[in-house]
């Protein structure tokens, strides 16, 4: 079953017939986590780097922000039985769109914060498709843990 992860949203699953998908990643970042031993996975689509810019919104929706959202995704997959040492960790997005002067650098900052949160949790990134100026769609196939990126009409495994 196709399970859509909206902007500022997160989904986790243990169902082998689920495919988690998030669309239109520009400066946002997506993190795909999968534990092949227990078959638990999750996908998040974070819009902004730091929750401190709006603590009220961060409390209402921690997935909007990379710092609180990534931590929430980690906790969610751990709560479902995933182990840190088994995690396959894939990252996409962080592009520079609608910021031709590179003034706000939202994509770059999202990616930097995501890396810091993972590093603080002693988790390395397995593979990534980040930066640039393209929009991406990310799929996490729960039956295998395969993560793919679709962009420009092509779909490749991450």
C-alpha positions as a Python dict, from the first residue, in 0.01 Angstrom:
ca = {
    (1, 'X'): (0, 0, 0),
    (2, 'X'): (133, 345, -90),
    (3, 'X'): (167, 558, 225),
    (4, 'X'): (221, 928, 159),
    (5, 'X'): (449, 1130, 384),
    (6, 'X'): (343, 1492, 342),
    (7, 'X'): (564, 1797, 394),
    (8, 'X'): (636, 1828, 768),
    (9, 'X'): (520, 1470, 819),
    (10, 'X'): (660, 1132, 922),
    (11, 'X'): (545, 772, 882),
    (12, 'X'): (684, 448, 1024),
    (13, 'X'): (589, 95, 929),
    (14, 'X'): (646, -274, 990),
    (15, 'X'): (418, -382, 703),
    (16, 'X'): (611, -548, 422),
    (17, 'X'): (351, -442, 164),
    (18, 'X'): (388, -69, 244),
    (19, 'X'): (576, 176, 26),
    (20, 'X'): (643, 504, 203),
    (21, 'X'): (670, 800, -36),
    (22, 'X'): (733, 1170, -8),
    (23, 'X'): (703, 1410, -299),
    (24, 'X'): (847, 1746, -403),
    (25, 'X'): (1165, 1756, -198),
    (26, 'X'): (1332, 2082, -280),
    (27, 'X'): (1517, 2255, 2),
    (28, 'X'): (1343, 2016, 242),
    (29, 'X'): (1524, 1701, 350),
    (30, 'X'): (1398, 1345, 370),
    (31, 'X'): (1547, 1079, 591),
    (32, 'X'): (1477, 712, 528),
    (33, 'X'): (1558, 467, 808),
    (34, 'X'): (1532, 89, 780),
    (35, 'X'): (1629, -196, 1011),
    (36, 'X'): (1652, -512, 797),
    (37, 'X'): (1668, -743, 1100),
    (38, 'X'): (1322, -651, 1234),
    (39, 'X'): (1173, -503, 915),
    (40, 'X'): (1099, -162, 1066),
    (41, 'X'): (1134, 155, 863),
    (42, 'X'): (1038, 517, 854),
    (43, 'X'): (1046, 825, 635),
    (44, 'X'): (1032, 1192, 730),
    (45, 'X'): (1003, 1513, 523),
    (46, 'X'): (1145, 1811, 717),
    (47, 'X'): (1091, 2165, 595),
    (48, 'X'): (1304, 2392, 816),
    (49, 'X'): (1633, 2337, 999),
    (50, 'X'): (1582, 2458, 1357),
    (51, 'X'): (1278, 2448, 1581),
    (52, 'X'): (1393, 2745, 1789),
    (53, 'X'): (1258, 2984, 1523),
    (54, 'X'): (903, 2891, 1626),
    (55, 'X'): (878, 2682, 1945),
    (56, 'X'): (497, 2684, 1933),
    (57, 'X'): (489, 2531, 1584),
    (58, 'X'): (764, 2290, 1686),
    (59, 'X'): (555, 2160, 1975),
    (60, 'X'): (249, 2129, 1750),
    (61, 'X'): (442, 1956, 1469),
    (62, 'X'): (800, 1850, 1549),
    (63, 'X'): (831, 1692, 1200),
    (64, 'X'): (835, 2037, 1041),
    (65, 'X'): (1184, 2099, 1177),
    (66, 'X'): (1492, 1890, 1105),
    (67, 'X'): (1633, 1903, 1457),
    (68, 'X'): (1316, 1781, 1631),
    (69, 'X'): (1182, 1571, 1343),
    (70, 'X'): (1488, 1352, 1292),
    (71, 'X'): (1500, 1283, 1666),
    (72, 'X'): (1130, 1192, 1660),
    (73, 'X'): (1181, 951, 1367),
    (74, 'X'): (1471, 783, 1544),
    (75, 'X'): (1264, 740, 1858),
    (76, 'X'): (968, 605, 1660),
    (77, 'X'): (1170, 332, 1485),
    (78, 'X'): (1349, 242, 1811),
    (79, 'X'): (1010, 214, 1982),
    (80, 'X'): (908, -36, 1711),
    (81, 'X'): (1215, -253, 1775),
    (82, 'X'): (1481, -111, 1543),
    (83, 'X'): (1840, -116, 1669),
    (84, 'X'): (2087, 166, 1607),
    (85, 'X'): (2356, -72, 1482),
    (86, 'X'): (2124, -219, 1215),
    (87, 'X'): (1993, 106, 1066),
    (88, 'X'): (2031, 170, 696),
    (89, 'X'): (2019, 549, 673),
    (90, 'X'): (1950, 736, 351),
    (91, 'X'): (1915, 1111, 295),
    (92, 'X'): (1776, 1313, 4),
    (93, 'X'): (1690, 1675, -70),
    (94, 'X'): (1855, 1988, 62),
    (95, 'X'): (1849, 2148, -282),
    (96, 'X'): (1879, 2517, -360),
    (97, 'X'): (1545, 2609, -514),
    (98, 'X'): (1381, 2953, -527),
    (99, 'X'): (1691, 3104, -366),
    (100, 'X'): (1901, 3206, -665),
    (101, 'X'): (2113, 3445, -458),
    (102, 'X'): (2178, 3169, -203),
    (103, 'X'): (2055, 3406, 67),
    (104, 'X'): (1860, 3174, 295),
    (105, 'X'): (2047, 2847, 227),
    (106, 'X'): (1755, 2646, 372),
    (107, 'X'): (1854, 2326, 191),
    (108, 'X'): (2215, 2346, 300),
    (109, 'X'): (2115, 2424, 659),
    (110, 'X'): (1859, 2139, 666),
    (111, 'X'): (2126, 1894, 553),
    (112, 'X'): (2380, 2024, 806),
    (113, 'X'): (2135, 1994, 1096),
    (114, 'X'): (2030, 1644, 985),
    (115, 'X'): (2394, 1530, 980),
    (116, 'X'): (2453, 1677, 1326),
    (117, 'X'): (2151, 1502, 1478),
    (118, 'X'): (2257, 1168, 1329),
    (119, 'X'): (2616, 1220, 1442),
    (120, 'X'): (2504, 1299, 1798),
    (121, 'X'): (2308, 971, 1789),
    (122, 'X'): (2613, 781, 1663),
    (123, 'X'): (2448, 699, 1328),
    (124, 'X'): (2626, 721, 994),
    (125, 'X'): (2460, 798, 661),
    (126, 'X'): (2461, 493, 434),
    (127, 'X'): (2398, 692, 113),
    (128, 'X'): (2261, 1026, 2),
    (129, 'X'): (2139, 1236, -288),
    (130, 'X'): (2154, 1595, -169),
    (131, 'X'): (2206, 1956, -279),
    (132, 'X'): (2187, 2065, -639),
    (133, 'X'): (1887, 2239, -793),
    (134, 'X'): (1645, 1953, -858),
    (135, 'X'): (1328, 1839, -687),
    (136, 'X'): (1311, 1475, -577),
    (137, 'X'): (1056, 1211, -481),
    (138, 'X'): (1167, 945, -233),
    (139, 'X'): (1029, 592, -197),
    (140, 'X'): (1104, 346, 86),
    (141, 'X'): (1001, -10, 1),
    (142, 'X'): (925, -186, 328),
    (143, 'X'): (959, -538, 185),
    (144, 'X'): (1331, -489, 109),
    (145, 'X'): (1430, -157, 268),
    (146, 'X'): (1527, -27, -74),
    (147, 'X'): (1513, 352, -104),
    (148, 'X'): (1480, 509, -447),
    (149, 'X'): (1488, 865, -577),
    (150, 'X'): (1274, 976, -867),
    (151, 'X'): (1370, 1297, -1043),
    (152, 'X'): (1350, 1417, -1400),
    (153, 'X'): (1157, 1107, -1505),
    (154, 'X'): (1429, 868, -1383),
    (155, 'X'): (1419, 648, -1074),
    (156, 'X'): (1747, 528, -917),
    (157, 'X'): (1828, 335, -602),
    (158, 'X'): (1991, 539, -331),
}
